[in-house]
Amino acid sequence: MTDEQFQEIVDRCGDTVFRLAYSYFKNRADAEDVMQETLLKRCLETKPFASPEHEKHWLLRVASNECKHILRSPWRKRTAPLEDAEEAAVFDEPAQSDLFRQVMSLPPKYRAAIYLHYY
């Protein structure tokens, strides 16, 4: 994979992968780690994809599985978040911010499904 191909994948799907990971962790650092792992797995993947949509679906599935793997790890269960304050997302309208906070307050399995469907 060339640098240009990789950059095109990051431009096309990077934000979506990050947002999915952020919906699981509500933490920017962990979401960035998942995004990096997901994109690294894409670089190492040699099979061709049928379409850009198929590739995007594959990336989202890998990111979702990576999030679940991290959440299941014993180390994660024994730690507490460093900051109790949730990183505030910035929206143009207050209604969007309120809706985002409500979606983020759902249990993880519902939060991911709603996020993937509507966002």
N, C-alpha and C positions, 0 to 999 in steps of 0.2 A: 504494500500500500504506500502510495506516495504521500508527501506532506500535503499536497493540494487536495487529494482525496480525503485525507483525514480531516483537514480544515473544513471541507464541505460538510462532512458528517457532523462535526462539532457545531457548525453554524446552523445546520438543519435540525438537529435533534438534541443538542447539548442542554438547551434551556428546559426542554420537556423532561429530560432525564433528571436534571437538578430539581425541578419542581416536584416530581414524583418522590424523590428521595427526601426532600424537605417535608413532604406531607407525612412521611413515616417518622422522622426524627424531630422535627421542629427545631432543628439545629443546623446552622449554616455549615459548620466544619464537617459534621458527619455526612451531610448531603454532598458536599464537595468530594469527600473521600469515595463515596459510592459512585459519583459521576466519573471520577478518575478511574476507578476499578472497572466500571462498565465500558468506558471507552478503550481502556487497555485490552479488555477481552475482545472488543471489536477489532482492534488492530491485529490481534493474534488469530482471529477467525479467518480461515482461508476459503470457506465455501462461498459461492456466489449467492446473492439474494435475488429473488424473482423481480422485486420492485423496491423503490424507496420506502413504500408503506410497509412492506414485509421486513425490511431492515429496521425501520423505526419500531415496529412491533417487537422484534427480536431484542432490540436495545431496552425497551421498556420492561420486557419479561426478565431479562438479565438483571436490570436495576432492581426490580421488585424482589427477585430471589436473593440478591445481595443484601438488600435491606432486611429481609426476613432472617437471613443467615446471621447478620450482625446482631439483630435483636434477640436471637436464640442463644448467643454465646454466653457462657458462664461469667466471663469478665464483665459483660455489659449489665448483667443482673446484680452484680455486687457493687456497682458504682452509682453515684448520685450525680445529677447535673451540677456543673460548677456555678451556673447562674440560674436562679429561679425565674428571672425575667425572660419572657419570650421575645425574640427579636421581632420588632415591629415591621410588618410589611407596609409598603407605601403604595397607596392607591389614590386615584384622582378624586374619587367620590367617597364620602363616609359610608354609604350603603355597601359599597364593594368591600371595604375594610371589615365591616360588621359581618357580612356574609362569609368572608374568608376566615375570620375568627371562629364562627360557628361551625364551619366545615372542619377546621383544625381541632375542634373540641370533640369530634366524633371518635369512637373507637377506631384503631388503625385499619381494620379490614373494611369498614364502611367508608372511612375517610379516603382510602386509596381508590375505591370503586367510584365514588362520587367525583373525585378529582379527575380521574381518567375520562369519565363520561362527559363532564361539563367543561372542564378546562382544557 
